[in-house]
Amino acid sequence: MRPKPFIMEKNDMLEIVVNLTKDEHITVYESDGTLITLFRPSKLPKRMTGYDVERNFQIFLHHGERSFRPNHLRGFIDLGLRSKCRPDLKRELCKAFDLIYLGEDPFEVISDISKQEFPLELNRIDIIAQLVQLFIIEQEYNYLRESHFDPPVLFFQGWIRTFLDSPKEIDNLCMSVARFQPPPVRYTSMENGKHRKFQEERPELWYLD
């Protein structure tokens, strides 16, 4: 059964983001006692001088008495743990999160994977899938600076692929992310319009083969 409020394709979720009411939490997903809400503050702190108050939005995760703002590392670490404890599902995970990146409904693309057991995880996979979709929208909607990636959100997706596929330890990968290093070029080159190896037509999961 699809949880309510239900997950949706990226363009539908983007419309919700664009029309957020200021200073009000909007629940966009609920699953097994965990809620994901969006919040647009009417005022931004001085340290966020480069952000547009009309476009900025915040993602919150609520579970019991705990409420906090997850960041990209939560998605990266969770997927890294899943891939390492179930290497037999690595290709399925890569395909599912590539489809989320391309705008498809997360609930639909993880429907088969959600039936699998993962000994290591931070949250249920439907929660992670919804968070990843929102992080992608956040990057596309808010990141307006010049980037070495075309599209700029490929920086984020490159790290998703890295945590799913790289043999490196998760703590070492997290250190690279924390230092704002780009993902390894093997996970982005053929999709990066600014890279010499860019190809308009690419095989599915080209970075694994």
N, C-alpha and C positions, 0 to 999 in steps of 0.2 A: 504494500500500500504506500502511495506517495505521501510523505509527511506534509502537513499544512502549517504555515504558508508554503506553497510548493516552490521548488527550484524552477528556474526558467532559463531560456536562452539569453545570451549575453546582452543582446539589444534590448530585450524587455527589462532586464535588471538595470541596464544603463538608464532607461527612462525613469525608473524609480529613483535612481541616484540624482539625476538631473532635477527632479521635482521634489527633492527632500525639503521638508519644512525645517527651518532653523530652530535649534535648541529643543528638539524633540526626538526621542529614540523611536525608530521604526523597525519592527521585527520583520526580517525577511526570510528567516528560516528557524524551524524548531524541530529537534529530534531527540527523543529519549531524555528529556529534561534539560537539554542544552539549547540555548537560544543564540542566534546571531542577530545583532541589531546594527543599524546605521544611524549616525548622528552628524548633523552639520551645525557647528557652533557659529553663533552670530559674530563672535569676536575671536581673533586669533592672537596667541602670545607674540611678543615682539620678536622672538627668535624665528618666527615663521614669516618673515617679511617678504619672502619670495613667493608666497602662496596666495591664491585668489580666494577670498572668503566665500565667493559665490560658487566655486567649484570644489573647494576642499570638503572632504567628508571623512569620517572616522568609522572604523569597524570595531565592534565590541563583541566579545564572547562572554556569555553568562552561563554559569553552572552552579546551582545551589546559591550559596552566599558569595560565590566568587564572580567578579566582573572585571574584565581587563581588556586591553587592546592588544590582540595578537599581531605579530609582525610576520614578514615573509619567512623568517627562519622556522616558524612553526610548521608551515607547509613543507619546506625543504627537508627538515629533520624527520617529520612523520613519514614522508615518502621514501626518504633514505632508509629508515628503519624497515619499512614494509618490503622494499626491494631486497635488502640484505637478509631478512628472515624468510622471504619467499622468492628466491631468485627464479623459480620456475614461472612466476607471474610478472617478471620484469617487462616483457614485451607488451603484455596486456595493460599494465600500468602506464607505460609510455604512450601507448596508443590512446588510452582514455584521456590522459591529461593533455595530449596534443589536441584532441577533439574539443576539450574545454577551452583551450587556447584559441581554437578556431571559431568559438562562439556557440558550440552546441550545449544543450541542456545537461548540466552535470549529473543530475539524478538518472537520466537515461543512460549516459555513457558508462556510469559505474555500477549499473544494475546487476550485472553478472559478477563483477569483482566483489561487490558488497556481500555476496554469499560465501566468500572465502574467509578462512581463519587467518589472522595475522597475530602471531605471538607478541610482536612489538608494534606499538602505535601510540600516538599522543591523544588522538580523538577518533571517533568513528569515521570511516572513510567518507560518508556523505557530508559530514561537517567539514572535513579537509577539502573536499571537492568544492563545496560552496565558498569556503574561504579563498581558495585559489582563484575561482572565478572573480570574486570581489577584488582580490589583489591585482588581477589583470586589468579590470575596469579602472581601478585606482591609478594604475600606471598610464593607461591610455588617456584617461580623462584629465589627470592632473599634471603629468610630466610634459612640459611644453618647451623644455630646453633642448639645445642641440645634442645629438647623440651619435655615437659611432655605429649604432644599429638602426636599420630601416626594415621593419618598424621598431621604434625604441623599446617596446615591450618585449622584444625578442631577448633582451638582456635578462629579464625575469625568467622567461621560458627556457633559456639556455641553462640557467641554474636548476630549474626543475629537472631537466634531462640529466644534468650532471649528477645530482643527488640520486636519481634513479639508476644510473648506469655506472658511475665511476667506482673503481675498486678502492679509492682512497677512503680513509677513515672519515666519519662524519664530522668529528671535531676539527680536523684539518680543513675540510671544505667550509665549515662555518667560519673559520678564521679568515679564509679568503673572501667570503661574502662580507664579513665585518670590515674588511679593509677596502671595500668597494672595488675589488678586482673584477674584471669581466669573466664570464664563464669560459671554459676552454673552447677554442675556436671550432673544434670538431663538432660541437653541438649547435652551432649557429651559422656556419659559413655559407651553406647552400641556400639558406633562407634570408640572409642579410643582404639587402639591396646595395649596401655599400662595400661589400666584400668581392674580391676578384673571382671567387669560386661560386658566386650566386648563380642559381639556375631557376628559371621560371617554372619548369616542370621537374618534379623530384619524386623519387620512389617514396612510398610510405615508410616511416621509421628509417630514413636514409642514414641517420647518424649512428644506427646500431649495426648496419650491414657493411 
